[in-house]
Every structure is written in C-alpha cells, then in structure tokens.
Amino acid sequence: MKFGIFYEHQIPRPWRDGDEHRLLKDALEQVDLADRLGFDYVWEVEHHFLEEYSHSSAPEVFLAAASQRTTKIRLGHGVVLLPSAYNHPARVVERINTLDLLSDGRVDFGTGESSSNTELEGFAIERPTKRNQWLDHIEAISRMMVEEPFAGWNSEFVQMPPRNIVPKSLQKPHPPLWVACSQRETIHLAASKGIGALTFAFVEPGEARHWVDDYYSTIASEECIPAGFAINANIASVLPLMCHENESTAIDRGIDGAHFFGYSLGHYYVYGHHKPGITNVWADFEKNRSAFGFDRATAAQRNVDLRAQLSNGEGVLSLRGAIGTPDQIRILMRQYEEAGIDQVIFVSQAGRNRHEDICESLELFAREVMPEFKERDLTHIVDKEERLSTAKKAALARRGGPRTTDSNYFITPAMQA
C-alpha cells in the first residue's frame, strides 16, 4: 500500500496579513519533507470561492512549485474540475503535459465534476449537465493527449477543429487518470472507465472492502471500456492524520483540525448558508460541531482501536481516522491494506493544525509505520498486474486506438481568410 498527503489549503478565520503566504510556503516545506521521507504522492485539489475550507484555486501552480523542490514524490491533481467553464479541455492538456515534463514524468491526472453550488453557480454551470460534461471531456482530453494531431471534437459542450496539442507528456501514452469519488456508484463508474478511484469519503475498512471488490471485478469485466489509452487500476482512500508517541498529544494536535475539515466540507456541500466575505465558518464550527457529527469528546477517547469514526456507545459517531500513536495507526493501516486499498491519502493540513506538528507527525509515521507497507507494496503491484493483465488488454482492445485527421484539412492564415 502507498501513502500520500493531501491539501485543500485551509485558513480558518480570522485572517491576518500574510496568512495565505505562510500557508503555501509551509505546505511546500511539508511536501519537500514528505518527498525526503519516502511518501509516494502529494495530492492537491482545485476549488473556487470556498473561503476557509479551500484556498486552492490554482493547483497547477502549487504543483509546479513542488515539482522543482522534489525528486521522487508523485504530483497528483486531486482533482482538476472538468466542466469547460472551469477549464477548457485543451488548456487542461497543455498544463498537465507541461507539468509532466517539468517533473520528469511524475504527474497523476485526477478529474472531477464539481458539486458545490458556490462553484457551479459562480461559473454558470448547470448542475444537471456536469456528469455528461465530465464524460465528454475526459474522452476528448485523452484523445488530445495521444492523437497527433488531435482530430477535433464536436459535442454539445465543446467544439474544436483539428489541432496538434503541444507539448506532449513525458509519460506514455499519458499520465495516469483518476476521478474523484464519494459514493459507491462513482467508484463503479471509475472502474467502468478504467481509471483510478480517489475516494474522498472517510470510509471504514469493512466498507472499503465492498468498494474494492466491486471496483476490481468491474475492471476485469466487459463493462470496462477505458476512457484513456492506458488503465490505471487503483483505489485510494482519504483519512485525517496526526501521529505522536503520546495519544493525548496526537488528539490535542489533530482532532480539531480534522473536525473542521469535515465540518467545513459539510458547510459548503450539505447544510451551510454562506454569505461571501462575511460568514465565519470557524466560529460556526466551534458553536455547532457536535450537532453535525464532530463531537470532540466522542472522537477523543483514549486507548481505542482507531476507525474512521468512533462511537460513544449511544449511537453518536465522530470523525477520528489516523489520529493516535504509531501502534494504533499501524493496526488501522493494516486493515485498509487487507481490504485491498492501494493508497491511503492523509489530511494533516486542516483547520488550525500547526506546521511544526504536521512535520513531526509525518516524520514519526514515516519512521515507525510506513516501512513494513513499503516492503509489501512491490509484491502487491506485481500480483495485481499478473491478475489483471489479460483483462486490461481486452479492455483496451474494446476502447480502440487514436483517430486520424482528414489529410485534406489545413488552416488558412488570417491574411487569406
């Protein structure tokens, strides 16, 4: 099993001059550290207008900066929003390919539909169209990456004549494709498209097992018709992380940040009423957290077996995840490994979690927990490839190859038009 770190770039109110500058610089230092410690991935979201929850509106810029400070860690877009009002497909390909070249072939290309009204309405995107836009754009984008020249596109959402999209990526045929998933239905869709599933939901190992079984059985079935020209058969799950030798210290350093992450996510996607530039999400969190499933006392129980959510025995659940000692976290990671999860992605930069505590946590996790999983990961990869090799070849055959452009097509200079 592999391990990644994940960034929304959260800044709870009240804001002071220089907060965003320090946040981004601290995050780059954390990525640099994670690279040296042997973490496999850094994932960066794309969100717009989500104050306090996510100040990550230009992930390609942050990941480009990270690419020049690191040498091994893979750079994951988790995810690029694909409705074309956010990002025209050709511009997405140009940015991804350029980053792949600058990073010596370390890009993973995650995609998503977007779902918050704050963002969709801000870019005048009609919610009923977003799934169809994603389906349309991921197909067009994969062709733009491999067709030379791209043979053009004419759909309800994008019209583009033949053009050669440059530069081309270093990885061939293109960087690995992923999609954001929060429900079992979307994970099934990911498998049917032959792309990795980024599960941005706090899933228990037992539940993850069902998701994994369906995902890999679909990959191996005739239902799998790849969106791209290579299959990325991987499933990743997100958890909060704060690791310390003393469980009480881990909780004090990490639980409020993890809970703010969950609460602010719900604020924008489920229950919040937001006034741009005015609403104080942190203040609302402090006042209402327990009512929305982020009860501190329930989550802060000591000497427990870790789960994504802990129970107080009376039906109340509260987010906990990998917040605890190395021994506690090691047991939890083994459960995800046994469930078949390929990668666990950790959220540490959340709420008011301190930069120094995050770095110390990453160092301790890498030293005390990560080595045994790295030793087993190579065997896992080889076994999985042997198991899926025939099915992958069949799926790619169903997908078919790149198209060719009409040999009589040419572009007329403006002076002759």
N, C-alpha and C positions, 0 to 999 in steps of 0.2 A: 504494500500500500504506500502511496505517495502522500506528501504533505504540502499544502500551500498556505499562503497568507492572503488576506482579503481586505480591500479598502473601499469604504464609502466616503472617507474624509469627513468625519463628523465634527461639528463645532457647536456644542450647546450654548445658548445664550446664558448670560450677557456676553457680547462680543467686545473685545478690546482691539485697538490698533495693533496690527502685526500678528493677530491670531492665525489667520489663514496662511501667512508666510511661514510662520513657525511650524504649523501643522504639516505643510507639504515638505518642508525641509526635514522634519523629524521622520516622516514616512519614508523619504528616500534613504535616510540613515538606517531605518529598520529593514528596508529591502536589501540594502548593502550587507547588513549583518546576516540576514536570512540566507543570502547567497553564499557567504563565507561559512555559515553553519551547515549548509547542505540541504536546505529546504528546496523543494522541486519547482514550486510555482509561486508567482505573485499574480493575483487577480485584481483588476481594477474595474469598477462599474462605470457606466455612463448614466447620469441623471441630470435633470434640469429643474431649477426653481425649488428644490426640496430643502428649504432652509433648515439648518441644524442637523437634519438626517444625513444629507449627502451633498457635499460641496465638490463633487467630482463630475464636472460638466465637460472636461476635455481629457479623457483618459489617454488618448494617443500622445498627448504632450507629456503627461506624467510618465508613461511607459517608455517614451523615447529618452527622457532623462534617466530613468532607471537602467535602460539598456547600456548607457555609457559608464555606469558605475558598477556593473556586474558582469560576470563571465559565464555563469552556468545556469542560473535560475531561469525558468521559462516565464515569458511575459504574456499573461492571459488577459484578453479583453473579456470582462465578465459583467456586462456584455455591451456590444455595440447595438444601439437601437436602430432597427431596420426600416420602419416606416419612412418613406422617402422624404417626408417633410423634415425629419431629423437629419438624415444622411442620404444623399443620392448614392445609389449603388456603385457607380463608377468612382466617386470620391472615397467611398469605403475601401474599395480595392486598392486604389492608389496609396492610401495611408497605411493599410495593412502590409502591402508589399514593401513599401519603403522602410517601415519598422522592422520587417523581417530581414531586410538587407543590413540595416544598421546594427541589428542584434546578432548577426551571424546565424540566422535561422532559428530563433528561439521564440517565435510568436505562436500562440494559440488563439484562434479567432472565435470567440463566443458571440452569439447573436441573441436578440430578443425582440419581442413585440412591443413592449412597454404596456403599462396598465394603469398608471395613476392619472386621475382627471387633471391634476395640476400640470402634468406634462402634455398629455394628449390634447387638452383644450388650449394649452399655451402655444402649441404648434398647429392648431386647427386640424387635428387628425380625428376622423370619425371612428369611434370605438368599434362598431360592427365590422370595419374593414381591416383591422390591424392584423388578424390572423392570416387573412388572404394576402395582405401586403407582405408579411414575412415569408409565406410560402413562395410568392412570386419573386421576391428579391433575393432569397438565398439561392434559388435556381439561377437567376441572372448573374449573381455575383460569382458563383462557382464557375460559370462559363467564362466570365470576364477574366478570371484568373488563369485559365488554361487555353482558351481559344486565341489563336494568333493569326489574323486579327479576330476580335470578338465579332460575331456575325450579326449583332444587332438584336434589338428587343422591342416588341410591340404588344404591350399588355394594357389592362385597364389602368395600371398605376404608373408605368414607366414606358416611355417611348424613346428609343435611342438607335441611331443608324450604326452601321458597322464602323468600329474604331479599334485600333490596337491600344489596349490599356497598358501603359508603362509607368513605372518599371514592373518587371516580373519578380515574384517572390524567390527567395533562395531555396526554400523547401519546395519539393516537387511531389505531386502536382500543385499543391498549395498547402498553406498551414492547416493544422488540424481544426476541424469545425466542431463547435459546441452550440448548445442552445440552453437558455435559462428555463428551469422547470420548477414549479411549486406544487404541482399536482401529478398524480399517477398518470392521468390522461396525457399530459405533456411529455412525461418520460417515455410513454409508449410511442408518441409521435416522434420523439428524438430517435428512438430505435428504428422506427419505420423509415427514417431518413438517413440512417447510418451515421449519426453524429453523436458526439458526447453529450451527456445529460448533466448540467450543472444544477443540482437540487438546492435551491435557496430556501429550503424549509428545514426547520430543526426536527429531523426525523430520528426516531428511536431505532436501534439496531434491528429489532424484530420486524418493524415495519419496513425498514430498508431492505431486508431480505426479500420481501414480496416484490418491491420495486425492481430490485436487481434481477430476480428470476424472470420477471416479465420482460425486462429490457433485453436480456441476453437471448431469451427464447425468440423474441421478435427479430433481433439481429440475424439469427440463424434461420429465419423462416422466409418464405417467398414474399411476405409482406414488406420486407426491407428492399426499398428501391432508393439508393443513396441520392442525397441532394448534391453531394460533391463528387469528385473523381477519386476519392480515397475514403475509406471508412475509418472513423475514429470511435472505436468501441470502448468507451469509458464512462463511468458514472461517478460523480463527485458529490459530496455532502458537506454542508457548512455547519460549524459549531463555534460557540464562543470558547476562547482560551485565555486562562491565566494560571500559570504553573508556578508553584512555590513549595518549598520543603515543608512549610507550615500551612496547614489547610485554612486556618483562620485568616492568615495573611493573604492567601490567594483569594479568598472570598472578599475581604475588605478592599483589595486592589481591583477586582474584576467584576463583581456581581452587578454593581450599579451601572457600569458601562454596558454590560451585556443586556441588562434590562432596558436601558434607554434605547439601545439598538432595536430591540423588539417593539418597544412602545412607540418609538418614532416611526418605525415602519408601519405599524397599525394606524398611526395618526394620519398618514398620507394615503393609505390604501383601504382602510376599513371604517374607522369611527371618527376621524378628526374633522373639525370645522376650522379652516385655516384662513386667516387674513394676512395676505402677503405683506411682509415687512413689519408686522405687528405681533402676531401670535408668538407667544413664548412657549415652545414645545417642552423645554426642560422644566419650566415651572408647572406646566400641566402634568408632566410625568411625576414630579415629586408629590403632587396632590392626589393623583388618580391611579398610580401604578398598580396597586393591589386589585383594584376593581377590574383591570384589564389583563390579569394573569401574570403580573410581575411582582408578586408578593415577596418581599425580601426575606422575611422570617422563614417562609417555606423553602426558599432556594438556599438559604444559608445554614441548613442543617449540617452538623459535623459528623465525621466518621461514617459516611454513607457510601454506597455504591453509586457512582455517577451515572446519570442518564441525561438525555436532552432536557427533560423536565422532571423535577422532583415533586412528590406528593406529600401533603401534610397528613394523609390518612383519612381526611374528611372530604375527599373529592376535589380539593384545591390543588392545582398544578402550577408550577412556577419554573421558568427557564433557568437551567444551571449549566448544562454542557460540560466542557472540559475545563472546569474551574476547580482546581484542587491540587493535590500533591502528585509527584511523578508516578507513584504507585497506583493511585486512583485513576489517573489519566491513562496509564498503560493498560489497565484492565478494560477500560472503555474502548480504547483503540483496537484492542484485540477483538472485541465484539463486532466492531464495524468491519474489520478485516475478515472475520469469519462470515459475516453477512454478504461479502463479495463487493463491498465498496472499494473502488480503485484509488480514490483520493479523498482525504479529509482536508477541508479548507477552513482555516481558523480566522475568526474575527477577534482581534485584540484591540485595534484602534477604534474604540467605541465610547460614546459618552465623554466622561472626563478622565478616562484611564490615562495614566501618566506615561510619557515616553520612556522614562527610565525603567518603570515597572514592566512595560511591554518588552523591552530589550532583555531584561533579566529573565523574564518568562521564556522567551524564545531560546535563550542560551541554555537554560536548565532543561527544557523539553528536548532540545537537540542533543544534549549530552546524556540524559538519563532515559529517554523514552524512544527516540527515533531510531537508534542503531539497529535494533532487532528487526524492525519493519523493513528497513532498507536491505538487510541481508536476505529477506524472503521475497522482496519485490521482483527481482530479476527472474526468479523461478516462476512467480505468478505470471509475469509478462510472457515468458516462453510457453508456458502451459496454455495460456489463453489464446495465443496466436496459433498454436497447433490445433486447438479445439475449434477455432473459428475460420481457419484458413480457407477451407473449401466453400463455406457459406459466404465468405467475403468475395471470393472470385465469382460466385454465381450472382451475387447481388450487383456487383459492378457490371457484369455482363447484361443484366436486366436494365441497368441505367443507360448504357450506351456511351459512345465517345463524343468528343468535341464536334461541332459543326464546321462546315467550310463556308466561306463567303463567295458570293457571286463574282466570278472572275472579271465581269464587265463593270463592276461597281468602282467608281472613283469619285473623289471630292473635287468640286470645281472651286478654284480660287475666287475670292470675293471680287476681284477685279474683273473676272469674266462672267460673274453671275448675272 
